[in-house]
C-alpha cells in the first residue's frame, strides 16, 4: 500500500468518526418548552391572560375596549418612572425618592405658572426639576459612596417636605389647557395620550437596554461593578446618568399627572414609590442587580393595571387593592421559584 492510499484511508476514517460521533456540540442550546415556561415573562403573560379571562367571566364590562383603554391612564405615569427604575435596579441601585421628585416637579410647575410662564415651558420646568433632583441623588451616591437606598429615603423626605412647605394647605389649580390636552387627551377618540407615550418610551428603553452597548454595560455593572470598572466602563458616570434619567422621567410623569387632575396638591403621588418598585420587581428585575428585561416590566405593569382595573369595576375599596397587589407579588415570586427548582447552597 503506497503513501497516497494510506493518507486517503486515514482521512476517510476521520470523516467516519466525526459523522458517527455519539455527541453533538451546539453553539447555543435549542430552546425547550420547559425552559420557555420557566421564563419569568412567560409566567407573567399567563397570569395576565388569567386575569383577563377571570375578569371577562365575572365582570360584564371588563372587556369593553373603551373601559380598558381608559383604565390605562391610572398606571401610565407610574409605569413611565418604572422604566428607568428598572435600569437603576439592574445596576444595583434604587431610587425611593421618585414620588417626592414628582411632587416637587409639580410644585415647580405651579410656581412657574403663577409667575406667568408660557404653557409650553412648564414641561421643561418639570423635566429640569426632575433632573436636578436626580443629579443630587446620583452625586451623593457616587461622590460619597453612600448606599442609594439611604440617600434616596433622605431626599424623598427633602423633596416632599419642600413641596409641602411651598404649598402649605393650598393647591395650585387652573393649569393651561395644553397640560389637560396631554394629561387627559386621547388619540383616535379612545387611546389615552399618556398610554401612547408610555408605549413609545418602553420601546426606546427596550432598544437601548437589549440592543446597544450601553445596555450591555448596564448589565455588566449590575453583575460585577468592580470587574466592570477594571474593564474600562465609567461605572459612576452610568450610575449618575441613570439617577438623572429617573428624575427626568419623574418630571415627565408630573407634567402628565398634573394635567390629568388639573391641580397640584400636597398629597400628590403619595405612596407611588412602592407601587413603582413593585412593578419593577414583579417584572423580573433582580433586586441584586444584573438581570431583568423591559418586556417583563411592561407585562407586570399591564398585569397590575388589569387587576386594579377589575377590582375598581367590582367596587372593591382601595385598601383591598393594595392587599391584592401584595399577594399577587408574593404568589408570582413563589411560583417562579418553584418552577425554577429549589436553589442549591454552595
Buried (B, 14 or more C-beta within 10 A) or exposed (E): EEEEEEEEEEEEEEEEEEEEEEEEEEEEEEEEEEEEEBBBBBBBBEBBEEBBEBBEEEBEEBEEEEBBBBBBBBBBBBBBBBBBBBBBBBBBBBBBBBBBBBBBBBBBBBBBBEEEBEEEEBBBBBBBBBBBBBBBBBBBBBEEEBEBEEBBBBBBEBBBEBBBEBBEEEEBEEBBEBBBEBBBBBEEEEBBBBBBBBBEBBEEBBEBBEEEEEBEBBBBBBBBBEEBBEEEBEBBEBBBBBBBBBBBBBBBBBBBBBBBBBBBBBEBBEEBBEBBBBBBBBBBBBEEBBBBBBBBBBBBBBBBBBBBBBBBBEEBEEEEBBEBBEEBBEEBBEEBEEBEEEEEEE
